[in-house]
């Protein structure tokens, strides 16, 4: 228990780093949030078609763990964001995530270039399903595969 407590205590250098961050208030719908900018900066859309989206993403140091691998949380976030974006590419309105299932297959290291392909699996009422596949471009290894469920009938009746 004591080792855990020591690990969680912030040191002076960490406190100074966090204090130096400039976080502006988020203007919903008008600008990307701090989190979106942190997680998605550097992503490039290569192809967009109805129901399909292909992106390239180079693993940045800011999204890796102490082992130098892309963190599981960053992978989950990419599945969430790109799975939601492909819904928009299919002509649907914005929906909220309901469920995600992710299989982590291999590690992605700092500066690895990933190919991320998302496809719409289908729609039923306000429910939509997507599939997101992440591959290492150089090796062809599958880094992760995610299934993403979204829901929303967010049309205004005004």
C-alpha positions, 0 to 999 in steps of 0.5 A: 500500500505504501508503494502505491501511495508513493507512486501517486504523490506528485513531485515538484517537477510534475506539479510545475509541469501541470501548473504550466499547462494552459487550458482554455474554456471549451466552447462546445461545437465551436472548437476542439476541447483540450482533450481532443486536441491532445489525443487527435493532433497529428491524425490525417484523413486519407480517404473518406467515403460513405460509411468508410474512413481511412486515417494515418496516425504516427504514434506521438510520445505524449500518448505512450506509457513508460514502456514506449508503447501507445497506451491502451487508453489512447487506443480506446480514445481513437476507436471512440473518436474515429468510430464516431466520425465514420457515423458522420461520414455515413450521413448520420447525425452526431451520436453518443457512445454506448459500448465499445469492445476492443481487442489489443493485439500487438504494441505500437511504439513511438513514431510507428505509423498506423493505418486506421480503418473504420467502417459502418456496420449498420443502423437500426433506429437510432442505434449504429455500429462501427468497426475500427481496425488499427494496423502498423503500416510498416509491419502489417501487424494488427495493433487493435480491433474495436467494435463501437456502438452508438445511439442518438436521435438528436434531431431538434424538433424546433 
